[in-house]
Each structure stands twice: as C-alpha cells, then as structure tokens.
Amino acid sequence: MLEPPASRPTLTTAQWKRVFAALETSGQDTSAKDDPDVERAVAYLRATQQSEATKLKSFANMADALLINAKLTAGQRCGNYALIEPIARGGMGSVWRARREDGLYQSEVAVKLLGSLALSVQARARFAREGELLARLTHPNIARLLDAGLTDDSQRFLVIELVQGVDIATFCRTLSERDRIVLFRQLLGAVSYAHSQLVLHRDIKPGNVLVDANGQVKLLDFGVAKLFESTQPDAETTSAEADLTRVVGAAYTESYAAPEQVRGETIGTQADVFALGTLLFELVLGERLTWNLPKREWTAQNASVRLTNVTRQLHPDLLAVLTKATANEAVERYQTAVDFDADLARYLAAEPVKARATGRWYRAMKFVQRHRLAIGGASFAATAVIASLAFALVQLAESREQQRLATIEANKAAEISKFTTSLFSVLDPKVSSAVDRSKLTAKQILDIGRERIRTELHDQPETRLALLGTLAEMYGRLEQTDEFLALNEERRQTAERLFGQHHPTVYDAMQTDLWADVYSGNFATARTTLEKLDAGAGARGERGEPGDERAAVRLHAWAEIVRRGGLEIGAPVLARYERSLAAFERAKSRSPDFAAALGNYANAHAELSDFAASLPLYDRALEMIEQARRNPAMTIDVGDVFMLLRARARARQALKQYAEAERDFRRGIELATSSSGADHILTKQVRAELALLLHSTNRRDEAWREMRAVDETAAPPSANPSGMNHIDLLRARMLAAESKFDAAATLVSRAIASWRLAGTQPTRLREAENLLAEINAQRAAGHQSPKR
C-alpha cells in the first residue's frame, strides 16, 4: 500500500470526486487503485480529522460546480423547461428565464439552478430548504414555486413564478412619499404571512423585492430563509451553516441585516423587521442608508448610527416609526411585521403613532415660555396689570363706539381683578377661613378658583372666558399640564357654543393649542390647527396678510413648523420668516409676537452657523421687548427675555465674544432663578451653558463649580427629559475636551436614545448625533479636544 503524502495533495476536480467516492465506501474499496494520486489522497484524508475532509470536499465540489455552471447555455433543457436567457447570477446559483416545452402550458417561468456549490452538502441542504419553504408559502406578494427537479447531470433546479418587473427602489423613484409607503405595506403583508408560517426570510433587500407593471409587490429569494420552530439550532446545523458561510459568504446582505444577525446570534422576526425598516428608510430618502459604525460593534451605548441628514428629510412621526423598526436592540423594535404595518397605517391616517411619545408635560412648559395669554409676570400679581389695561383702554378710545367697547372691556377687567383679589383672600390672615393657610399650595389656590368659575359669572360669559384663560396660564406656569389643556379646551368650547366658531376667544384658544403643539413637536396636529385658522381668516373679518397682525403670527407659525419639524432647511425656511416679518412691519406691529418672530428668525440663521447675521436680530428683538415693557397696555413674559438673552449668548460665544456672552448667560441665570427658581430646568440649562463657556476659555475650575451647582439643585419631578438631555450634551463637551471620551460618549448616547424615543426633537437629535460622531472621531485620532 502506498504511504500517505506528508502534505495535502493537489488533484484535479475529477480526481477529487473519486477520492470522496472512495471515502464514502468501506475501507476495502479498491475503486481508487488504478490512480496512485487518488489512492494517496484517500490514505491522507483517512489519516486526518473528518472536519478537514469535510472542508476539502466543499472546496472540491465548488470547483466542480463552477464547471457545471459554465456549461449552462440558452436552449439547454432542465427537465421539461428550456433555458432562454440568464436573469441573475450569485454565489448560491443562477436564475434563467425559461419556457416549458412539454406542451402542458406555454407561459414563461424562472428556473433557479444551484450554482457555485452545486455538490456541497450544505448548499444542497440550503437549496432544498428553499424549495420546501416556497412550497408552504402561498401569498399574492410572494413569488410562487411551480415545480422542481434535476437536470440530466443531476443538478437541482427550482421553477418559480416569473416576475416581470423592476426592484422596489427603482420603482419608487417616481412615487410620492405616501405612495411609497402604501406600496411598501404590500411587502409587510408578505413578510407577515411568511412569519405566520414560521419562516424568516433573512435577506430582505431591494433586489429581492420586485414590482410588476400593475404595482404588485413580489418577494423573492428564500434561499437563505429559515424555519424558526426551534430557537436553539443543534451543533450539526450550526457547523454546516458556518462552513457554508466561509465558502459562499454570509447568509444575508450586511447593509440590511440586523446587528444580531451580523454577530451570528440567534435571530427572530425582529431581524426581518430591521431589514424592512432599513429598506423603507432607503425608499423614502431616495438613497441607501449608511452607518457610522460596523454593526458588530453596535451596543445600546453607541446608538448613534444614522445618517446625519435623516432627520432633516422625514416627518417626525415617520422618523419615529423607522427609528423603532431599526433600533439597535431587537427588543426595542416592533416585534412583528404586523406591528410595523399598523404604525405605518396610523401615520398615513394622520393618527398618533405608537413609536412616538406625546410629551404632554412639555406642551405646558413651552406655553409658559411664549407670550400668548400673558396676564401676569412670574408671580400672581395680576391685578395691577389688569387695572393698567383697563385705564389704557379707556384713554385710547377715540370715538363713542370705541368708548362703549372700551368701557365693556374695562368693566370686564375690573371683574377679573375683583375675582383674582377674592381668590387670594384665602391667604389673608384677617379673612376668616377654614383652610389651613400654612399648608395651602399655589395649585390648591388655583383649584379653588377653578371650582368657583364653574359656579359663578354665568351672567358674564366674556369675563368667565377671560378668567378661564387666566387660570389656564397659571396652571401652565406650575406645569400642571392636564389642567392647563382642559381649561383651554373648555374655554374654546364655551366660546364656540356662545358666540360661534369665529369668535376671537375661539381663535385665541386655537392659537394656544397651535403654539403648544409647535413647541412640543406635535407638528402634524399643529399643521391641522393652523390650516383651520388660515381657512377661517375671512370669516373672522381679517384684512389679510398686508395689514393684519394675526396673519403675520400665522406666517410665523408656518415658519416654525417647517424649521422645527425638519420639513425644509436653508433658504426656504429663511424666506418664510422674512414673509412673516414683512407682514408684521406692514401691520406696524411692535408687539412681543413680532419680537418672538425676530428671535426665531435669528435662531434659523444660527442653525445655519451664520452667527454674524443672527446677532443683530437678537439685539433688535431684545430692544423691541424693552420698548414693549414701557407700554402699560402690553404684558411681557420674562420667559421671552430669558430665551432671547440665552440665544444671543450662544451666538456671541460662537463669535468668540466671550465677555459679552458670559454677561448674557449670567443675566439669564438671574431672570430664570428669580422667576422660576434655581431648581427649574431652564435655570439649570443656562447655568450648564455658562459652565461650558468658562471651560472653553480655560477657566475649568469655575466651569466645574457651575456644573456642580447644576447637580446640587435637584430637578423637580416635572422636569422634562429633553432639558436634562441638553445638560448631558454640555457636560459631554466638557469631558471630551479633557479627553474623557468614553464618559462623554455614554452621556451623548443616552440623550440620543431618549430623543429618538420621544421623536419630537429632530434638531436636538441631529446635534447629538453629530457630537457623538465628533467624539468618536477624536477618540480614534487620539486628539485632545473635539471640534465645537
């Protein structure tokens, strides 16, 4: 007997086939005796581990398969089918357009033949599995299995419904966003059905989803699909899959595969959901989604892996749905394609999506920061303001009719003043009361007032409506969101019932809801309200855009919606603000509304990093606020001044006007502390912003003292997470500047996860994602300080 060779032998494909034929027979087989090279190879492989033999067999079969594949030509028969032309080729095989030739029917079909691993055990198993899976799937959006068989040289083939169409990405190029989503839901139906049959597709991508001329989606290629009846594959199955992966490549397309799939972990329906979400991202964006980190490195702590331009192009509701579908962790995604489809249906119907938090507490806080319905300052001292307003109304009357109307308004103001004074009389120790004044809270005082409004002033409906607005304002200042919203809605309904839908109070209540929705990120609801306000302008007797301040306010609202919602960027947004400001000018306005529009126009410039343009706009807005403060007929919300000072400080910091920026920040801290307290989230935020300024000018000890002051003042339970996230970003910038990249990245990732869950802060989310990318880049480069 020949001695086995010392190393692995080199043989032809035909020789290797004889080697493995001999290995599969008993040791007494003499079929290889006529070829000494084959005999030596048999001896060698019997002397090595079986795993080595298995690997060699796979490679030998791959070589043989390539020869078989090369023989395929047009006209060749595969059972009863004649090949016409190739449609596609890949690592697992080739697909040909073909025609049945036995006369039973003449329609064309697609014939799929096993390709570059035609004889490997693993490939045969996978190919057979595809046939078995297709045989159990009958759905209008899944290409049907029609037949199967063997060629004359024993090569396996499947006969599948021929889909005449283009891939879904190409088909969607001419469709609107809505039509793309409607089309995509057909695919969700197909995947949902496959899951109901315990089949995971595992390779959903544009090339495996075709759309025919009738707009019908067809899901193809279950070649890497898998049954998930058992969640724990046995060792033999796992080994076979691993061998096949090494030879033919991964059983997925990494651009669309879920991170757990890339890592080789056990997968479920959520893996297909991730691929579906990635595909829909691509369809609505019009470009392939890319990632900032390899998927094998994804964790809950480095969740920022999106395209930086995603939030600028998608509606926040749709972004929330897609973000949930493509979450890093499988448990955070939609658990089924059915759930994914249901939320898309809600989005299309303009209903709230489950992927997005409503954040109603935030609506009240934002209401307090703006100027609508401002009756008093930060305290409850409303009576002096109302008295001044009554005096001004009478003094300004220039005609008998104006005098009559002014007198009515003055009487109403007097009634409000009387009611407010009586309301707070429960605190006067000279007034008898059963209430324990030492334990009476501000909210309890408002609750008393709310109950009195229910039972009093029914003969003075306009006064009652005004008081509902006053109490709503006060509840808002205490961040009692439910009460604020309920009172504003009661005010609107009462006014509409008494005076009709075009009464000024109805308009004012709708405006309150409009701005609350704008600032809390409920842009779809805000747009609906704004469209109603626009439609009712004529019925309310507005003069139109050229001279009516209400039209200017609505133009301002449109600008805010498209900017904050990421619906438009750059010059189109600036143009919207400019139309609003022009309308304010034509109306000869000098109101806080005009100042607010100027401030937000400056913010739009700042978001484009044009701080030189934003700075004079902030100056003008603050000057306008100061002028309005001198007018006794106007009430200025301290929050307006605070927000403008804070924004100007940021612009000055960006322009390296550090002394001026510090002065604005410290003035903002004073205002916020005096009006809202040191523990209010706004106070904490501006103090943290001052800390970053000090840190960036090498006053690090002072900076960390300010940040410790932020930490030492506990945030109230009502503090909004978005505000705390902003503080985390500021702290992260300070840590990154000291090369503490891991701690910085953890803070930013936490903020990103929170904003993605809320789905209402696309601008903040984009800022955080960019910051995390900067930190990671600086860490990789070994730099000492990230770009600011």
Rosetta blueprint (number, residue, H / E / L):
1 M L
2 L L
3 E L
4 P L
5 P L
6 A L
7 S L
8 R L
9 P L
10 T L
11 L L
12 T L
13 T H
14 A H
15 Q H
16 W H
17 K H
18 R H
19 V H
20 F H
21 A H
22 A H
23 L H
24 E L
25 T L
26 S L
27 G L
28 Q L
29 D L
30 T L
31 S L
32 A L
33 K L
34 D L
35 D L
36 P H
37 D H
38 V H
39 E H
40 R H
41 A H
42 V H
43 A H
44 Y H
45 L H
46 R H
47 A L
48 T L
49 Q L
50 Q H
51 S H
52 E H
53 A H
54 T H
55 K H
56 L H
57 K H
58 S H
59 F H
60 A H
61 N H
62 M H
63 A H
64 D H
65 A H
66 L H
67 L H
68 I H
69 N H
70 A H
71 K H
72 L L
73 T L
74 A L
75 G L
76 Q L
77 R E
78 C E
79 G L
80 N L
81 Y E
82 A E
83 L E
84 I E
85 E E
86 P E
87 I E
88 A E
89 R E
90 G E
91 G L
92 M L
93 G E
94 S E
95 V E
96 W E
97 R E
98 A E
99 R E
100 R E
101 E L
102 D L
103 G L
104 L L
105 Y L
106 Q L
107 S L
108 E E
109 V E
110 A E
111 V E
112 K E
113 L E
114 L E
115 G L
116 S L
117 L L
118 A L
119 L L
120 S L
121 V H
122 Q H
123 A H
124 R H
125 A H
126 R H
127 F H
128 A H
129 R H
130 E H
131 G H
132 E H
133 L H
134 L H
135 A H
136 R L
137 L L
138 T L
139 H L
140 P L
141 N L
142 I E
143 A L
144 R L
145 L E
146 L E
147 D E
148 A E
149 G E
150 L E
151 T L
152 D L
153 D L
154 S L
155 Q L
156 R E
157 F E
158 L E
159 V E
160 I E
161 E E
162 L L
163 V L
164 Q L
165 G E
166 V E
167 D E
168 I H
169 A H
170 T H
171 F H
172 C H
173 R H
174 T H
175 L L
176 S L
177 E H
178 R H
179 D H
180 R H
181 I H
182 V H
183 L H
184 F H
185 R H
186 Q H
187 L H
188 L H
189 G H
190 A H
191 V H
192 S H
193 Y H
194 A H
195 H H
196 S H
197 Q L
198 L L
199 V E
200 L E
201 H L
202 R L
203 D L
204 I L
205 K L
206 P H
207 G H
208 N H
209 V E
210 L E
211 V E
212 D E
213 A L
214 N L
215 G L
216 Q L
217 V E
218 K E
219 L E
220 L L
221 D L
222 F L
223 G L
224 V L
225 A L
226 K E
227 L E
228 F L
229 E L
230 S L
231 T L
232 Q L
233 P L
234 D L
235 A H
236 E H
237 T H
238 T H
239 S H
240 A H
241 E H
242 A H
243 D H
244 L H
245 T H
246 R H
247 V H
248 V H
249 G L
250 A L
251 A L
252 Y L
253 T L
254 E L
255 S L
256 Y L
257 A L
258 A L
259 P H
260 E H
261 Q H
262 V H
263 R L
264 G L
265 E L
266 T L
267 I L
268 G L
269 T H
270 Q H
271 A H
272 D H
273 V H
274 F H
275 A H
276 L H
277 G H
278 T H
279 L H
280 L H
281 F H
282 E H
283 L H
284 V H
285 L H
286 G L
287 E L
288 R L
289 L L
290 T L
291 W L
292 N L
293 L L
294 P L
295 K H
296 R H
297 E H
298 W L
299 T L
300 A H
301 Q H
302 N H
303 A L
304 S L
305 V L
306 R L
307 L L
308 T L
309 N L
310 V H
311 T H
312 R H
313 Q H
314 L L
315 H L
316 P H
317 D H
318 L H
319 L H
320 A H
321 V H
322 L H
323 T H
324 K H
325 A H
326 T L
327 A L
328 N L
329 E L
330 A H
331 V H
332 E H
333 R L
334 Y L
335 Q L
336 T L
337 A H
338 V H
339 D H
340 F H
341 D H
342 A H
343 D H
344 L H
345 A H
346 R H
347 Y H
348 L H
349 A L
350 A L
351 E L
352 P L
353 V L
354 K L
355 A L
356 R L
357 A L
358 T L
359 G L
360 R H
361 W H
362 Y H
363 R H
364 A H
365 M H
366 K H
367 F H
368 V H
369 Q H
370 R L
371 H L
372 R L
373 L L
374 A L
375 I L
376 G L
377 G L
378 A L
379 S L
380 F L
381 A L
382 A L
383 T H
384 A H
385 V H
386 I H
387 A H
388 S H
389 L H
390 A H
391 F H
392 A H
393 L H
394 V H
395 Q H
396 L H
397 A L
398 E L
399 S L
400 R H
401 E H
402 Q H
403 Q H
404 R H
405 L H
406 A H
407 T H
408 I H
409 E H
410 A H
411 N H
412 K H
413 A H
414 A H
415 E H
416 I H
417 S H
418 K H
419 F H
420 T H
421 T H
422 S H
423 L H
424 F H
425 S H
426 V H
427 L H
428 D L
429 P L
430 K L
431 V L
432 S L
433 S L
434 A L
435 V L
436 D L
437 R H
438 S H
439 K H
440 L L
441 T L
442 A H
443 K H
444 Q H
445 I H
446 L H
447 D H
448 I H
449 G H
450 R H
451 E H
452 R H
453 I H
454 R H
455 T H
456 E L
457 L L
458 H L
459 D L
460 Q L
461 P H
462 E H
463 T H
464 R H
465 L H
466 A H
467 L H
468 L H
469 G H
470 T H
471 L H
472 A H
473 E H
474 M H
475 Y H
476 G H
477 R H
478 L L
479 E L
480 Q L
481 T H
482 D H
483 E H
484 F H
485 L H
486 A H
487 L H
488 N H
489 E H
490 E H
491 R H
492 R H
493 Q H
494 T H
495 A H
496 E H
497 R H
498 L H
499 F H
500 G L
501 Q L
502 H L
503 H L
504 P H
505 T H
506 V H
507 Y H
508 D H
509 A H
510 M H
511 Q H
512 T H
513 D H
514 L H
515 W H
516 A H
517 D H
518 V H
519 Y H
520 S H
521 G L
522 N L
523 F H
524 A H
525 T H
526 A H
527 R H
528 T H
529 T H
530 L H
531 E H
532 K H
533 L H
534 D H
535 A H
536 G L
537 A L
538 G L
539 A L
540 R L
541 G L
542 E L
543 R L
544 G L
545 E L
546 P L
547 G L
548 D L
549 E H
550 R H
551 A H
552 A H
553 V H
554 R H
555 L H
556 H H
557 A H
558 W H
559 A H
560 E H
561 I H
562 V H
563 R H
564 R H
565 G L
566 G L
567 L L
568 E L
569 I L
570 G L
571 A H
572 P H
573 V H
574 L H
575 A H
576 R H
577 Y H
578 E H
579 R H
580 S H
581 L H
582 A H
583 A H
584 F H
585 E H
586 R H
587 A L
588 K L
589 S L
590 R L
591 S L
592 P H
593 D H
594 F H
595 A H
596 A H
597 A H
598 L H
599 G H
600 N H
601 Y H
602 A H
603 N H
604 A H
605 H H
606 A H
607 E H
608 L L
609 S L
610 D L
611 F H
612 A H
613 A H
614 S H
615 L H
616 P H
617 L H
618 Y H
619 D H
620 R H
621 A H
622 L H
623 E H
624 M H
625 I H
626 E H
627 Q H
628 A H
629 R H
630 R L
631 N L
632 P L
633 A L
634 M L
635 T L
636 I L
637 D L
638 V H
639 G H
640 D H
641 V H
642 F H
643 M H
644 L H
645 L H
646 R H
647 A H
648 R H
649 A H
650 R H
651 A H
652 R H
653 Q H
654 A H
655 L L
656 K L
657 Q L
658 Y H
659 A H
660 E H
661 A H
662 E H
663 R H
664 D H
665 F H
666 R H
667 R H
668 G H
669 I H
670 E H
671 L H
672 A H
673 T H
674 S H
675 S H
676 S H
677 G L
678 A L
679 D L
680 H L
681 I H
682 L H
683 T H
684 K H
685 Q H
686 V H
687 R H
688 A H
689 E H
690 L H
691 A H
692 L H
693 L H
694 L H
695 H H
696 S H
697 T L
698 N L
699 R L
700 R H
701 D H
702 E H
703 A H
704 W H
705 R H
706 E H
707 M H
708 R H
709 A H
710 V H
711 D H
712 E H
713 T L
714 A L
715 A L
716 P L
717 P L
718 S L
719 A L
720 N L
721 P H
722 S H
723 G H
724 M H
725 N H
726 H H
727 I H
728 D H
729 L H
730 L H
731 R H
732 A H
733 R H
734 M H
735 L H
736 A H
737 A H
738 E L
739 S L
740 K L
741 F H
742 D H
743 A H
744 A H
745 A H
746 T H
747 L H
748 V H
749 S H
750 R H
751 A H
752 I H
753 A H
754 S H
755 W H
756 R H
757 L H
758 A H
759 G L
760 T L
761 Q L
762 P H
763 T H
764 R H
765 L H
766 R H
767 E H
768 A H
769 E H
770 N H
771 L H
772 L H
773 A H
774 E H
775 I H
776 N H
777 A H
778 Q H
779 R H
780 A H
781 A H
782 G L
783 H L
784 Q L
785 S L
786 P L
787 K L
788 R L
